[in-house]
Amino acid sequence: MGTLKIIFGLVLVGMVYTVISTSYQSNLFELIRTWDSTNVMAPWFSATLWDFYANVLLIFVWVVYKEQSAVRSAIWLVLLVCLGSIATAAYVLLQLFRLKPQEGLEGLFVRKERA
């Protein structure tokens, strides 16, 4: 599990760095506002958005399964949509740190019944 914590920790740090450094270089909201649908990159922009939201949906299904609270699930949905892989890496890291030493990967993916 230690290796997984390192991997997801590095992904989290890497994505936070990428988002912050890119935000200093280019304003995403300005780009979207001035986006021209005749632009050559328009199909890739659409494909990227579809890909992103498909991934969010798949991850969110797992979050709903793991979480027993509709409120926590809704909060994670907002985080996943707004932060993408940053939220995904944070969620997986939280799940990894909640595992007991004797639990394996099954403990990561399977819902724990709470008393």
N, C-alpha and C positions, 0 to 999 in steps of 0.2 A: 504494500500500500504506500510505502514511502516514495517509491518511484513515481506512482501516479500523483501523489501530492506535489512532487517536484515538477512534473510535466504540466499539470493544470495550473500550478503557481506561476510557472514561466509563461504559459499562454496568457494568463491574466495580466501579468506585468507587461508582457510584450504588446498586448492589445491596448492597454491603458496608455502606454508610451506612444503607440501608433496613432491612436485617436487624438491625444493631446498635441503631438507634433504636427499632425495633419491639420488640426483645427487652427494652429498658428499660421499655416501656409495658405489655407483655403477655407472660406466660409461655406459650409454645406448648404445652409439655408439660402444664401445668395445664389449658389450654383443651381439649386432647384428652381428658384424664382426666375432665373434667366435661361433655363433649359429650353432648348428649341427642339421640338419633336422631329424636325427634319435633319437634325444632327446625325452624322454617321454612327456615332456611339449610342444613339437612342435604343436600338435593339439590345445592346449589351446592358444598358442601364436598366431596362425593363426585366431582362433575364436575371440580372443580379438581385433586383428587388423580389422577384418571384422565388428565387433560390433562398434568399434570406428568410422570407416569411414562411416558406415550406419548412425550413429547418426550425424556426421558432415554433411552429405548430407541432412538429414531432417531439421536440424537447418539452414543450408545454404538456403534452399528453403524459409524458413520464412524470413531470412535476405534479400534475393532478393525481396521478396514481400514488406517488410517494407521500404527498402531503395529505393530512387528514382535515385540514382547515381550508374552506373555500376562500376565506380572506387571504391567507398566506398564498394560496394558489393564484389568486387575482393579483396580488402584489408582485409575485414572480413573473406573471404574464406581462405586466407593465415594464418590469425591469428587463425582461428578455426582448421586448419590442424596442425599448429605448436604448439599451446598451449592447444588445447582440451577444457576441462571444465573451464580452466582459462579464455579463450576468451569467452566462452558461458556465464559464470557468469558476466563478464565485460559488454558484450553486453546487457544482460537483465537489469543489474543495470543502464546502460546508458538510456535504454528505460524507466525504472521506474522513474528516476530522471527528464526525459523530460515530464512526464505526468503533466497535470494541475490538481489542487486539485479536480475539479469536475469530472474528468475522472475516470472511473473505469477500471476493467480488460479489457473491450473491447478496451479501448484506448491503452492498452499495446500490444494487438495482431493485431489490425486493422491498416492498413496504413493510415497515415494522408496526405491529399492532401495539398501540399505547393503552395502558390501563386507565 
